[in-house]
């Protein structure tokens, strides 16, 4: 099984997740989240499979999120609008996203990776 590891190389959380995958001998295809930003359709699929609220897919600690004032705008936006916004800029997306096509994890929590990807 080869996972998709959608990440931003300079992100420390992504580096920790990548190290965990490497140390556990898990095959993955690394995808740069800015150079190959997931499409709206891909994001919708990841969101639905993750079971998480859509707002969890936003990188709320990122500069772009703050500069656009999204904290105050997201609640008024439809899911379609939120997905379009996420697909417009990889820096808005929480990372890493890891998927095998069925399961999806967002961010990096070691215990979640142990349970999901080992």
N, C-alpha and C positions, 0 to 999 in steps of 0.2 A: 504494500500500500504506500503510495506517495501522497503526502499531504501538500496542500497549497499553503505556503507561509507568506502572507501578505504583510509587508513590513516597511519601515523606514529605517535605513541602515544606521543613522545617527541616533536613533531612539534607544535609550538605555533599557527600557522595558523589553523592546524587541531583541536586544542583544542577550538579555537574560533568557528569554524564551528560546532563542536560537541555540544558545549554549546548552539548555536543557534537552532540546531535540537532538543535538549532536551527541551529548553524553549518553543519551538513551538509545543511540543507534537508529533513530527514526528518519526515514527518507522523506525529503520534502523538496518542493520546487519553490525557490525564493522569488517573490514577486515584489518589485519596488512599488510602493503604494502611490507615489507621486508620478513616476514615469509610466506606470500601467494602472492608473486609478480604476478600481472596479466600476463597472457600468451600473446604471440604475437597476437593471434587471438582476445582476449578480448580487448587488447589495440587498435587494428585496428578498432574494432567495436565502442569503446568509442570515438576514434578520428573522425570517420565518422559521428557519431551522434552529436558530439559537434559542428561541423561546424568550428572548430578552425584549424589554421595551425599546422602541426605535431610538429614543433619546440616548440610550446607552452607547449607540454607535458614533456619537459625536465626541470628538477629542476636546472635552470641556476645559482642559488645561492649556490648550494651544492658543497661540497668539491670534491666529486667524479667527477662531471662534469668538474670542474676546473682542477683537477689532470690529467684527460684524454685529456685535451686540446680540448674539443669538440666545443668550440666557433668557432675555425678555421676549424674544420673538418666536421661539420654537412652539410654545403652547398654542399660538394662533395659526400655525402652519399646518396644512394637511399632511398626511403621510406621504402622498405623492410629491408634494413640494419639498419635504424633508429629504426624501430619497434623491430627488433631482439636485438639491443643494449638496448632499454628500458626494454624489457622483461628479460634481463640478470641480472638486478640489480634494485631492488625497490628504492634504494636511488637516482637513476637517474631520477625518475618520479616526476613531480610536483604533489603536493598533497594539500588537499584531492581531490579524484575523487568521485563524488556522482552521482549515476545513479538509475533510476527506470526501466532500460531496454530499454527505448525509448529516454529519455532526459539525458544529461550529463552536469555536471558543473565541472569545474577544478579550484582548489584554493578556496578561500573564499572571496566573496564580498557580504556583507549583502543584498544590493539591488537586486543582482542577485538571491540569495537564496529566498528572499521575492517573487520575480516574478516567480521563477521556482518551488519551493518546498512548498509553502504555500497553 
